[in-house]
Amino acid sequence: MEGNKKYVQESEVIMTEMVLPNDTNTLNNLMGGKLMHWMDVVAAIAAQRHSNSIVVTASVDNISFRNPIALGNVVTLQSQVTRAFTTSMEVYIEVSAEDIPVNKKYASHRAFFTFVAVDKEGKPIKVPELIPVGNKQEELYAGALRRRQLRLILANRMDPKDATELKSLFDLDGVNKK
């Protein structure tokens, strides 16, 4: 760690679970709510590692259920902080499933969660800056500001005109000039 900075790998978490009968729906697939619970846990641990504090979930981006995860499959959840802002952190989660008897592993879900670091009274506290290393980490880091601005706009907490990172995507200045 450099001063009040941390590297992405310092926040990395890998969690493995097996889908048991109590975790499934009537089709014998992992219930979506159970998976979201596991995703929240693995992401919170990454945010805690980065901030060295208590964290609370602030938002969850879209979770697409691309592939069902069957009873008996092994689920691996990997998370890491992608960017730290003043008191909040974006965490990226990748989920894969594995059918061990048939030797098949596949990507299942991805999502971004946002956490806020808080003190014991629940008041937001500052978090260390994040240092990305390598192409994938730098790409996730750069995209985090665009995703954050979009989240804030959708929550009516930011005026679209102030979304500097999104202006080029939507050419907001060009639209206003016509």
Residue pairs with C-beta under 8 A, 6 or more apart in sequence:
1 7
1 10
1 128
2 131
4 128
4 129
5 128
5 129
5 130
5 131
6 50
6 84
6 128
6 129
6 130
6 131
7 130
7 131
7 133
8 80
8 81
8 82
8 130
8 131
8 132
8 133
8 137
8 141
9 80
9 133
10 49
10 50
11 46
11 47
11 49
11 50
11 79
11 80
11 81
11 91
12 46
12 78
12 79
12 80
13 42
13 45
13 46
13 49
13 77
13 78
13 79
13 80
14 76
14 77
14 78
15 38
15 41
15 42
15 45
15 76
15 77
15 78
15 79
16 74
16 75
16 76
16 77
17 38
17 74
17 75
17 77
18 72
18 73
18 74
18 75
19 30
19 69
19 70
19 71
19 72
19 73
19 74
19 75
20 71
21 71
23 30
23 31
23 34
23 71
24 30
24 31
24 71
25 31
27 68
28 70
28 71
29 68
29 69
29 70
29 71
30 68
30 69
30 70
30 71
30 73
30 75
32 63
32 65
35 69
35 75
35 95
35 109
36 60
36 63
38 75
38 77
39 63
39 77
39 79
39 93
39 95
39 109
39 111
39 113
40 57
40 60
40 113
42 77
42 78
42 79
42 93
43 57
43 79
43 91
43 93
43 113
43 115
44 55
44 57
44 115
45 79
46 79
46 80
46 81
46 91
47 55
47 81
47 89
47 91
47 115
47 117
48 54
48 55
49 81
50 81
50 84
50 89
50 127
50 128
50 130
51 84
51 89
51 115
51 117
51 125
51 127
51 128
53 117
53 118
53 119
53 125
53 127
54 117
54 118
54 119
54 120
55 89
55 115
55 116
55 117
55 118
56 115
56 116
56 118
56 122
57 113
57 114
57 115
58 88
58 114
58 115
58 116
59 113
59 114
59 151
59 155
60 111
60 112
60 113
60 114
61 111
61 112
61 113
61 147
61 151
62 111
63 109
63 111
64 109
64 110
65 109
66 107
66 108
66 109
67 97
67 106
67 107
67 108
69 75
69 97
69 108
70 97
70 99
72 99
73 97
73 98
73 99
74 97
74 98
74 100
75 95
75 96
75 97
75 98
75 108
76 95
76 96
76 97
76 98
77 93
77 94
77 95
78 93
78 94
78 95
78 96
79 91
79 92
79 93
79 94
80 91
80 92
80 137
81 89
81 90
81 91
81 130
82 90
82 91
82 92
82 112
82 130
82 132
82 137
82 140
82 141
82 143
82 144
83 89
83 90
83 130
83 132
83 140
83 141
83 144
83 145
83 148
84 127
84 128
84 129
84 130
85 127
85 148
86 126
86 127
87 116
87 117
87 124
87 125
87 126
87 127
88 114
88 115
88 116
88 117
88 124
88 127
88 148
89 114
89 115
89 116
89 117
89 127
89 130
90 112
90 113
90 114
90 144
90 147
90 148
91 112
91 113
91 114
91 115
92 110
92 111
92 112
92 140
93 109
93 110
93 111
93 112
93 113
94 107
94 109
94 110
95 107
95 108
95 109
95 110
96 105
96 106
96 107
96 108
97 105
97 106
97 108
98 104
98 105
98 106
99 105
112 144
112 147
114 148
114 151
116 124
117 124
117 125
117 126
117 127
118 124
118 125
119 125
130 141
132 138
132 140
132 141
145 165
146 165
146 166
146 169
149 158
149 163
149 164
149 165
149 166
150 163
150 166
152 158
152 163
153 159
153 160
153 163
153 166
160 166
160 170
160 172
161 172
163 172
166 172
167 173
